[in-house]
Structures are given as structure tokens and as C-alpha cells.
Amino acid sequence: MKLCAALLLFYIFQCTCSQPDNRGFISIDCGIPENSSYQDLTSSIIYVSDHGFISSGENRNISADYIKPSLAQRYYNVRFFPDGTRNCYTLRSLVAGNKYFVRAAFYYGNYDGLNMLPVFDLYMGVNYWHEVQFSDAGATNWMDIIVVAPADYLQVCLVNKGMGTPFISGMDLRPLKSNLYPEANASQSLVLINSNRFNMGPTDNSIVRYPLDPHDRIWSTYDTIPSWKEASATSVVRNYLTDAFDVPSAVMQNAATPTNGSRIDFSWNPSDPSVNISSRYFFVFYFAELLSAASNEQRQFDIIVDNSTWNTKPYTPPYLFAESFSGTVKGQAGHSISLVATKNAKLPPILNAMEMYLVKPISETATDPGDARAMMAIQETFGVSKNWMGDPCAPKAFAWEGLNCSYPPAGLPRITALNLSSSGLVGSIAPYFGDLKALHYLDLSHNNLSGSIPNYLGQLPLLVFLDLSSNDLSGPIPYSLLKKSQNRTLLLRLGNNEHLCGSTTCESGRNNTNEALLSAVIIPTVAIIALFVILIVLLCRKLKKNAKRKSTSPKHETVLFENREFSYRELKHITNNFSQEIGKGGFGAVFLGYLENGNPVAVKVRSESSSQGGKEFLAEAQHLTRIHHKNLVSLIGYCKDKNHLALVYEYMPEGNLQDHLRDTSTSKPLNWEQRLQIALDAAQGLEYLHVGCKPALIHRDVKSRNILLTTDLGAKIADFGLTKAFSDSKTHITTEPAGTMGYLDPEYYRSYQISEKSDVYSFGVVLLELITGHPPVVPINDSVSIHIGEWVHQNLDQGSIESIIDSSMGGCYDFNSVWKVADLALHCKEEVSRERPTMTDVVAQIKECMELEARRDGRRNSTVASDDLSYAGEGSAFEVEGSVGEISEASPGPAMR
């Protein structure tokens, strides 16, 4: 018999692991070994391991000191998440649009031996659910949410917010009929507040749940109130057919009623840090008459919530039938509930049960389900070890590394770029890539992919860049890809795949060059040469015409732009008539816009009163059409329509560095690791201008306001209106000083001679801002201010580095790392330019500082070692070298401010 039971349990486990059982239940014990399961003796529910639901985290048992006879088995162990900001469970095989009840359970039990209660956040998919905190190490904490599934899966995510390691003990999912809890719908969910689902009659701390409640809701007893007594019945209490809550009879068979008097009074305070004055709560009160009273012994009362009567006429509960009153209240203060007998009543009021929920609007939009499913399948197929947890694109702060997403104002986020270069992919190219229908850029280079190139890649309608180089692919190149490459609608990279051949049918031997390969390689080459000759002829004609107009045309008017040209009418359309201003500079206002494919852009429009004219406009456009780097803001296009001048950039959603350092009320303070990464990104952008560009470029206006941030706080240099080019034969340029006071190189200001060391000086000021959080000019008192460099010097001379470090970092940094950056910043600010380091030196030293900080955390920062200009890393832009100019598709990034 024991063997049969064990086999039955094993069979049930195999059927229920990672998917609902025959009741639609998913019941998980988080932290038990893979392939293990057991049956709970009280509820008869079979709990399975969480192995099939999540791929991260570690298992651990709670301390033996916290195991007690009354503790359920699922609380004996936990899964905890020491790595990553967001870790997510995925509950699959659901029905999109159906309603579900989900519970997350937690029991700390000093599992880590630290005796430090953590605080972390819980998300239902992309939307914030609740903060998880504990009153003591031996307290159970469980949270319920009623939600409509937007897809055929739900994800529950634990988010580390720097207040302890997230962990979880168990998770349950139960299906609900669509007519239950109608207040839960596609636009809002219901979150149970502080376990407030009460069976009001009993005072013995008993619990009612499955199987007495078929939906496995947990009904706990209310506090013992001396002025109340219990009324009970043994008869079944039924529900009406139209009932919207299906409260179980085991709950309704008990009720609270006054010991003496004619009213029940109590109050409720949400005491929830996540609520505010506009928060709404949904209350449900349940009533059923349990006494078969004589006709002259009427029970009749009013239901009063916050001094508002919810019943339109005196209420009498029905005998042995459950009836409910529900409604919403608003505000974060306490709420009062009174049940008051009417003057005609012979019996006092009763209350059988109640529930109290926080109404949570669905504010975030999840990634298109097709894109999300494809990415999850890719992650599972190749075991990609990045931050690939939860929704790929949302919330933006947790977007997956290597993805670019579009966020249209109306519609779902779509994945537009995917970079898996050097990600250790092994095997054939999975079919799921073909499901990413909004994909523009796909980079699978430098992996161990084998087999043939699938034809579905050529069917992706928006694909303009595909890099499959440096793999072990074989066989013919699909005709659809060859055709797009020949039509110049697709930049195709296939190098270092020695077993690939260029036709749809491959013959053995390298000397057998077929006609398709000729058409794919030789004919396009001839066509390009012919096209080049035609362009030279046309260019010569144009230059002759321009030479005739030279006496009347302003200088620079003949600049040839390689990027897209917009008409002023197009700009009005993509910015909704310039309705959303996101910044302002010397050139003019910056507006948010959306291209036809939904990608956001920043449109900088020259105002008539602008101090910067056509010269700066043409200079910035000219520079940006020839420079492409992951740490420089990309120019998408320009407008030169009669008197209208505008530049169209990639949009940078996290704004500029200055706002993050000065205004922490609107953004979370940057930690030291983030500041170092921003410094490295900006330094690499300047190094590219100085070293990678021929002729080299001097930015001339390096400042924290011109360092813009991507969604994942990657940094890019912006605003090239003052940039100057200089040749290798020159050591400096003589030009009138330009830039921003506080950042301006004093040697340049005095001599009018500028070099790349002038950018180094300005960058030194930015480094000091990152350390201190102060502006370039630090106020000492109401009448005296001092330059940030002098202020730092004075404090360091006294041996006090703590006094200069931005307090918003909370003391979390390696002192040696901060000292080294401060020393580097002051060297960048040397009065004599030849004593300043080069930007190459600066980049190298910042990397050393990042290594120091990484060792403090006991981990290695892999991004420090990456200098690859073809891909910037986490959430960064693709840098693609095209056949006509260079194409740069950046992550939807920083707001131009």
C-alpha cells in the first residue's frame, strides 16, 4: 500500500509540476528539492517544488529554533535570491482573460542566521503588488491578489530594493469564475490588505480554508472583543445563484453580535506605506440570519461606513442564506464601521464575515505577449544568464539586458533590437526568433550556433540588420535574406562561417561557384561601382551649381547629411503639434515625439530667440552624421525646411545626469557603482571623440547636463553644437572661448587656445559632481561661493573624504575607490593642460576604481572589461557599420533636456 501511495503521489507530481492540477490549482513549496512533492495533511493539497517555475535563487531551511508543531510544512524552508534586482516565478498554462487568485507566503525563521528582517517589494507581472515586511522573525506573512491574466501566464516577481535579501516560502494560484469579485478586471486588481479576510464569530484563532472554501481563501478569526459574543448554527448556509463572492458555509455558520446593546462598532486603519490620500479600498460585509426567530423578533439594522449609510432601507439578513454588502472608501486615514439596530428591531445586529482589499490600478503595460513568449522561449532554449527575469520590456527600470524596446503611447511595448553577441549560444537558431515581428536589429555573432540559417529570418518584416558572423553555420543562405541584402534593405553579416555557401543549393568543393553566388556578390559589386560613378557625376554637377551660388549662399549650406530628412509638417505630426516639451537649451525647446514604428525620439527645435543659429545647427548635424559610438547620443535625422531648423535624436528616458544628482525627489539616488558606470560611459564617449575620430573632435561643452541616461542608467554624451575638429598636426585650436562657466578650462579662457585637454578639465568637474552631488560652484553661505575643485581640495587637505561624499549614497562605497576618483578628478583639473591625463588614461583609471568597488561587493564586474565598440552592453545601442554611412540604432534613451 505504501508503494502504491508513493507511486500515485509521484504520478500526481509529474502531472502538476509547472502547470495547474485538475482543479486548476498551482501549489508551490518554495525551497524544497527538485522533483520532490508532498501532501498537506490538513488541506490534502499536494505541494510541488518550485524548480519548474523559476531558474534563479538558492534553497535553505529555516532555523530549528523557529520550527513549532503548529507551523505548516511549507514554512520549513525558503528560496532566497542573493543575486539580481528582480527574480520572477512564471505560472503557465493559464487562460488569458480569466480571473485568478494568487497568494505569496513568507516565513523568515532566521533562515540566513543574520536575524535581520528584510524588506523588499512584490510585483504581479509589471505592476507593483505590495511591500513585504515582517513584525518579527517568527511571524508568517501572506498576501493575496485577485487579478485578470493578460496572457496565458502570470509572473510573480520579488524585487531587491537594498533593504535585505528577498525570499519566499510558498506560492498558490487558484482559478476564479468570471462572475466572482467583479471589481477585479483588466484595468484593476484587488490586493488583500494585512490578511484582512475575517470569520467574525469564532474567538479560538481557527482557520477556514480548502476544502471548506473551494477557492482556498484563508479566513482567520477576528480579534477577541469583550463586548461581542458568538452566534452560530449547524445548518448549511447557502449562496444565491447570483452571488458574487461565494463565501463558504463554514464561515457563514458563525457570526459576531453584541453582548449587550444594539450596535457593533469597530474601526480599521490600513497602516500601509504604499497608500496615499487617493487610494481606494473595497470592503465586503457578509450577513446571514442564523436563528429561526419568531415573526415578532425582528433583526433589523443599518450599515454605516465612515458616517455614510450603505443600505437604502433598514436591513434584515436572510435566514440561512449568505448576503453581502460591498463598496469602496477612499483615503489613507482610518475608517469606521458601525452596525446600528433600528428602533423597530427586537434583536441586535450581526456580522458573519468581512474582507478588505486595496484597489490597485493596472498602471504598467506588459510587453506584447507574442514577443514576451518568444523571449522566454529563447531564454529557456539557450539558458541565457543575464537579468532575464519577468517581463522583457517593463517596467523600464527592469528591462532585459541586450534588448531595445519601443514604448508607443497607445499599445504594448515591442522588442525592436536584440543583441546576443558573445552569449555562449549553442545549437541551431531557434524558431522563436521568427516570432519577434517588430525586430529591426538582431545580433547573434560570436557564438557556437550551428546548422542552417532558417528562412523565417528573411520573413521578419522590419529587420534591417542581421549579424550571424563568427558561428559554425552551414548550408545555403536563404534567398529571402540574399534578396534583401541585394536590395540594400538589410545589412547582412555572415563572415567567419566557413561552411556557408551563397546559393539555395550548395555543391561540394570550393571551386564550384554557382550563379546565385555570382548574383549575390559580383553583380551587386558591379552595380555599386556603377552607382558610385553616377553619384560622383551628380555630386560634381551639384558642386558646380553651388559654386555659382556661393556668393549669395551662407557658408555650410552645402553640407550633405547622411541621416533622414524630415519636413516641418512631419515633425508636427510625430510630436503631436509639439505638445510635450521635455527640455530646453540654448538652441531651443526639446519635444517628445514618436516615429511611425512607435520608437520615441527627442526633437530639438531652434527657436527664433535662440542664441545658437544655423551655424551651430549645421555643425552639430555634420558631426553627428560621422560619429557613431555607444556612448554618444545618436542623431536620427534633421529638418531644414525654409526657416525651420530641428534635430531629431534618440530619446533618453532617464534625462540628464545633473537632474539625478541635484533632484533626488523625482528619482532614486544613484549609488556609487552606478556613478562609476556613468563616469566610465561618458569617458569612453569622450575618448572616442579624441582618439577614434579622424580628424579628432573636441566637445567644448562637457557638463553633467549634457550627459544623458538610458533606461538602465547607461550614459551618453550629447549636444555637439560647439564641437570643433582638429588635425593630428596641431596641438591646439585658437578660437573664442565657449562653454559653461564652472566647467570651462581656465587655460582656454585665458589663451583662447583649446585642445582635447579642455574636455579633460570639464570632465574632472563632472567627476567631482558624481562624488559630492554638488554643482560646479558650491555655496559656502548666503554671500560666498567657491568652485567645487577648491572646496574638495580644502576638505581633502584636512584628510576628510567623508565630508565631501554625497550623503544620498548612504555610506555604501569602497573608500579607496572614491579616493582614487577624487584624485583623478583633481588631476583632470590641473591649471596647466599638459599636466592633465588623456581621456584614455582617464578610462583606464576609472576601470581600476570599478574593480575596487566590485571587490567590496565580493563580485567581479564584467562590464568593466568590455571595450567592444560594436555593442555597449546592458541595454545599450547597436553600433552598425553600414554600406552607406553608419547606422546607429540606440536604445530608446535619454530625454534631451
Order of alpha helices (4+ residues) and beta strands (2+ residues): alpha-beta-beta-beta-beta-beta-beta-beta-beta-beta-beta-beta-beta-beta-beta-beta-beta-beta-beta-alpha-beta-beta-beta-beta-beta-beta-beta-beta-alpha-beta-beta-beta-beta-beta-beta-beta-alpha-beta-beta-alpha-beta-alpha-beta-beta-beta-alpha-beta-beta-alpha-alpha-beta-beta-beta-beta-beta-alpha-beta-alpha-beta-beta-alpha-alpha-alpha-beta-beta
